[in-house]
Amino acid sequence: MKPIGNVQSVEENDISFISSMKLKNGDFVAYQDRWVTPDRFILCRVKYAQSLKPFPDEFLFNSDLNPKAILEFSGMDTEDYDKYLITASIVGYFNEAIGEFKHPRTMPDNGESVYVAGQELLKDVSKAAVGQRGSAAIGSVLGTDVPVVLSVKDLVSQHLSIIAATGSGKSYTVGVLLEELMRPNNRAAVLVVDPHGEYPTLTALQNIKEFREDDYRPTVKVLRKENIKIKITELKLEDFMSILEMTDKMETFFARAYYALPDRANFRKADLLNEIQALRNESNQSTIDGIVWRYESNIMSRPIFDDFQHMQLKDQFSVGQLSILDLSGLSQKEQQLISAVLLRRLFDARQGTINEQYHEKDEKYLPYPAFVVLEEAHRFAPQNGEAKSKNILKTILSEGRKFGIGVCMVSQRPSKLDSDCLSQCMSQITMRIINPVDKNQIAASIETMSKDILDELPALAKGEAIISGVAINTPTLVKVRARLTEHGGISRDAPEEWVAYSKKAVAAKVVAPAQKQQYKLF
Ligand SMILES: Nc1ncnc2c1ncn2[C@@H]1O[C@H](COP(=O)(O)OP(=O)(O)OP(=O)(O)O)[C@@H](O)[C@H]1O
């Protein structure tokens, strides 16, 4: 390796060095740990770079003149002005035995050589190697072709957040992650809760050879609203309350009817309606009418609520299967309710299976971990306000690790996402964020987000991310790799569509002779 500069000063965890190479924030450099282990390199992450020697003010007065040209004209050495003072924070050296970076505890001497970190050092940012069991090759270290490979074990056991402003590449990155999870080295059981129907294009991966090995071929199953069934007994009293939006008086009567059911684990929609009607007397006619009207229009007539059928958990969670729950076309309340019921059943199944309460023949037996991706997570766990799915999500985020349930929360509005939920995601893929309120929420909820990383967020380009947390060895700027399947969340080109539509309309007018006005002279 050829040195690119020399250490000028050291302060706290930062080194400053002078170089003629203009490095970018997030680039990695290294110096040698000369006094302790001479051949050991210490990795550092560049925080900022600034020109070392400012031009004399007089050279800058006239914007028509190039200051460098004035320098040359004055016979001064331009090279002195092409140097940068670069500050980088120490990441450490990779300790194979503990599998993480350790701080060297000694700082470099002034004048120590600094190098651009090469492939050999950069590979240590990844927690796994490409193709290894439990690896997800998500992209490369920005500006290099060194792969960044995440640990799937850590993503699943300690949850993940994917946060970015709209259009920055969130759902594209989710697609890349899902591709990695479905590869033969992972064969994951994954469910994506997809409120906009963006992920069905992933079905193509079933036919791509990279995803096959021996007899393994991933399955991608799209569950659309017509196939979504919730057995009425799966709803709790508070679910009914939230769907029916009743007055306090109505809620009191409704609760009475619900508790009057002879068997709350086994009833039909009409049985509950009968119990409501049975409460009718002369003094409560209008209240009961109100409940009945709400119950008939929101429960009786909705096909997703069924007397007998419900979605089988094993249909949604199966090893080597990516299930896409396409909730487009359903109201936000319905989306929350479906997710709540599903997450509750998943938690119960995994808890019961691990505690040996459910056995092989039981419908609720689920003998493998599961990963749930929640797009638009702020809808399911809002920071302010209620959502039926919020409590169970909190439970899974805090206890899911014991039972092998991982959650990936995807959102473009972290400030609208419950901060407790966000702080439970121990790995983070954070893309461009401009809104200061969102940045503050990230700073408050994600411990690994240092100020210099936060400052980088608005400058990230489409498809660039900062990956931090337990699935990677140190926070790293990453270029997310290209998708193997087509991306489903295409941004619409409004002017293109307007012009195309207008041209079609004009052409229709010109060529439609039947509609042409016939003029007679006399
Ligand atoms: N890593 C990448 N490589 C190449 N193109 C990318 C990458 N990431 C994103 N893009 C491009 O950027 C566009 C926007 O990405 P994407 O749809 O993922 O944004 P988003 O953050 O999910 O937006 P929204 O919040 O509106 O859904 C995509 O259509 C895609 O063409």
Ligand as a Chemical Component Dictionary entry (heavy atoms), coordinates in Angstrom:
data_LIG
# 
_chem_comp.id                   LIG 
_chem_comp.type                 NON-POLYMER 
_chem_comp.pdbx_formal_charge   0 
_chem_comp.three_letter_code    LIG 
# 
loop_
_chem_comp_atom.comp_id 
_chem_comp_atom.atom_id 
_chem_comp_atom.alt_atom_id 
_chem_comp_atom.type_symbol 
_chem_comp_atom.charge 
_chem_comp_atom.model_Cartn_x 
_chem_comp_atom.model_Cartn_y 
_chem_comp_atom.model_Cartn_z 
_chem_comp_atom.pdbx_ordinal 
LIG N1  N1  N 0 -29.749 0.395 -5.463  1  
LIG C1  C1  C 0 -30.344 0.881 -6.533  2  
LIG N2  N2  N 0 -29.846 0.659 -7.757  3  
LIG C2  C2  C 0 -30.440 1.144 -8.854  4  
LIG N3  N3  N 0 -31.571 1.895 -8.841  5  
LIG C3  C3  C 0 -32.115 2.148 -7.659  6  
LIG C4  C4  C 0 -31.547 1.659 -6.442  7  
LIG N4  N4  N 0 -32.323 2.057 -5.428  8  
LIG C5  C5  C 0 -33.319 2.773 -5.980  9  
LIG N5  N5  N 0 -33.196 2.833 -7.306  10 
LIG C6  C6  C 0 -34.096 3.547 -8.230  11 
LIG O1  O1  O 0 -34.778 4.546 -7.502  12 
LIG C7  C7  C 0 -36.196 4.466 -7.696  13 
LIG C8  C8  C 0 -36.906 4.717 -6.374  14 
LIG O2  O2  O 0 -36.632 3.649 -5.498  15 
LIG P1  P1  P 0 -37.770 3.036 -4.548  16 
LIG O3  O3  O 0 -39.005 2.753 -5.319  17 
LIG O4  O4  O 0 -37.156 1.884 -3.825  18 
LIG O5  O5  O 0 -37.988 4.249 -3.577  19 
LIG P2  P2  P 0 -38.782 4.287 -2.207  20 
LIG O6  O6  O 0 -37.863 4.927 -1.223  21 
LIG O7  O7  O 0 -39.311 2.955 -1.855  22 
LIG O8  O8  O 0 -39.943 5.265 -2.584  23 
LIG P3  P3  P 0 -41.471 5.297 -2.027  24 
LIG O9  O9  O 0 -41.383 5.718 -0.606  25 
LIG O10 O10 O 0 -42.105 6.317 -2.902  26 
LIG O11 O11 O 0 -42.021 3.920 -2.214  27 
LIG C9  C9  C 0 -36.453 3.075 -8.243  28 
LIG O12 O12 O 0 -37.445 3.096 -9.244  29 
LIG C10 C10 C 0 -35.139 2.625 -8.816  30 
LIG O13 O13 O 0 -35.154 2.790 -10.205 31 
# 
loop_
_chem_comp_bond.comp_id 
_chem_comp_bond.atom_id_1 
_chem_comp_bond.atom_id_2 
_chem_comp_bond.value_order 
_chem_comp_bond.pdbx_ordinal 
LIG N1  C1  SING 1  
LIG C1  N2  SING 2  
LIG C1  C4  DOUB 3  
LIG N2  C2  DOUB 4  
LIG C2  N3  SING 5  
LIG N3  C3  DOUB 6  
LIG C3  C4  SING 7  
LIG C3  N5  SING 8  
LIG C4  N4  SING 9  
LIG N4  C5  DOUB 10 
LIG C5  N5  SING 11 
LIG N5  C6  SING 12 
LIG C6  O1  SING 13 
LIG C6  C10 SING 14 
LIG O1  C7  SING 15 
LIG C7  C8  SING 16 
LIG C7  C9  SING 17 
LIG C8  O2  SING 18 
LIG O2  P1  SING 19 
LIG P1  O3  DOUB 20 
LIG P1  O4  SING 21 
LIG P1  O5  SING 22 
LIG O5  P2  SING 23 
LIG P2  O6  DOUB 24 
LIG P2  O7  SING 25 
LIG P2  O8  SING 26 
LIG O8  P3  SING 27 
LIG P3  O9  DOUB 28 
LIG P3  O10 SING 29 
LIG P3  O11 SING 30 
LIG C9  O12 SING 31 
LIG C9  C10 SING 32 
LIG C10 O13 SING 33 
# 
